[in-house]
Amino acid sequence: MNSPEDDSLEALRAHLANLRIGAISVYETTFYEEAVEEYARRAQIAYPGRYVERSGHKLVPPGMLFVGPAAVFGLRDGPRGAQGGIFTETMRRYHAPVRVGDSVRFEATISAKFLRRGRYYLEVSWIAFAASGLKAASGKELHTLGMVREPQS
Amino acid sequence: MNLSHDDSRMTDAGSADGVVISGPTVTGWAQGGSGIAEGEMARRAGLRGRIVSNLFHFAQVTELLLSYFGDDWLSDGEIHLTYHAPLNDGENLTPKARLVNVIGQTPRTTLSVWCENDLGEVLASGEASCTRHDTGGVG
């Protein structure tokens, strides 16, 4: 009988084999105030604090504008060790602020997938478009997939 | 656009080259459902237990950068951050930055940024830059 780690590794290998470089995921997110307040609470940042325009509109903290590679391209079901992962590197550029209540369209593309020192990694490039169609933010995220490691010699 | 501005939580000794500015020290808590390993799986992954999502580090660095650059950060900020080590559940994190250079006719200011735990270990590091039109609360 396989150990939980073995099951997770098998699931991860199969999943990664099916992920294609250049695969694109497009989705829309509306930044409702409740979600922004929850983010601020978890991140322990003052809200609305500095995130208010002169007009009085509240703004989305830039830390909410990103694509989570595991959330978009990772395994959602199956062995627990094959799900999730952690961010290891991030590059982000902000182009325009996003208001609370606005919808943002994210276009995420797998730009690389690889195994390094026993861990599986996914690199995802992304662009966030505001309701106006203009760029709000863009970036690239490097993320491990799963929590298990291939055995090291 | 002019954001509400609160630099009272940022400590600094000026914006001179090499001087470190710090944000407030914040305690990180592992959130339920974050997908971060716990228990036996965490130990086998080489972790000491539940860890705080790296998004927490990013949020704290962002607050420091907003304090320094002001609302320009939201429309012109750029950051590259590498995560080196996790923040463990209940540990403290302090975001810090140091001016690297100011270049160009319209100055684009670059800061070296990093996060430390209570032991002074660097948990994440990188660079951030933005066009800075005012001196904010620094220097």
Interface residues (C-beta under 8 A of the other chain):
Chain A: P4 E5 R42 A43 Q44 I45 A46 P48 G49 R50 Y51 V52 E53 R54 S55 L59 P61 P62 G63 F66 A70 R80 G81 Q83 G84 G85 I86 F87 T88 E89 T90 M91 R92 R93 Y94 H95 A96 P97 M147 V148 R149
Chain B: M1 N2 L3 S4 H5 D6 V26 T27 Q31 S34 G35 I36 A37 M41 A42 R44 A45 I51 S53 N54 L55 F56 F58 A59 Q60 T62 E63 L66 D71 W73 L74 S75 D76 G77 E78 I79 H80 L81 T82 Y83 P86
